[in-house]
């Protein structure tokens, strides 16, 4: 069986590591991040959600205002660091 290490193909930046540590290791339940545009907010919190889901069984959800915004932010906007570029998908 193949093992996957989480976060998968995500090398968090210094400021992303701080919030990930606070939530995953420090036990914080809520966080507010005032980061600049394209700072990786969705990617950071999706990885936090994935790690938490692997630690404790349950139902998890990640919401966007619309499904279109969700696809645009997390599905269509995959970058080279996460394994493929959105321009490769036709």
DANOR-V320000 format. One record per residue. RES is the residue in three letters. BURIAL is I if it has 9 or more other ideal C-beta (glycine too) atoms within 8 Angstrom, else O. Layout:
BEGIN
<<RES:BURIAL> <RES:BURIAL>>
END
This chain:
BEGIN
<<UNK:O> <UNK:O> <UNK:O> <UNK:O> <UNK:O> <UNK:O> <UNK:I> <UNK:O> <UNK:O> <UNK:I> <UNK:O> <UNK:I> <UNK:O> <UNK:O> <UNK:O> <UNK:I> <UNK:I> <UNK:O> <UNK:I> <UNK:I> <UNK:I> <UNK:I> <UNK:I> <UNK:I> <UNK:O> <UNK:O> <UNK:O> <UNK:O> <UNK:O> <UNK:O> <UNK:O> <UNK:O> <UNK:O> <UNK:O> <UNK:O> <UNK:O> <UNK:O> <UNK:O> <UNK:O> <UNK:I> <UNK:O> <UNK:O> <UNK:I> <UNK:I> <UNK:I> <UNK:I> <UNK:I> <UNK:I> <UNK:I> <UNK:I> <UNK:I> <UNK:I> <UNK:I> <UNK:O> <UNK:O> <UNK:O> <UNK:O> <UNK:O> <UNK:O> <UNK:O> <UNK:O> <UNK:I> <UNK:O> <UNK:O> <UNK:O> <UNK:O> <UNK:O> <UNK:O> <UNK:I> <UNK:I> <UNK:I> <UNK:O> <UNK:I> <UNK:I> <UNK:O> <UNK:O> <UNK:O> <UNK:I> <UNK:O> <UNK:O> <UNK:O> <UNK:I> <UNK:O> <UNK:O> <UNK:O> <UNK:I> <UNK:O> <UNK:O> <UNK:O> <UNK:O>>
END
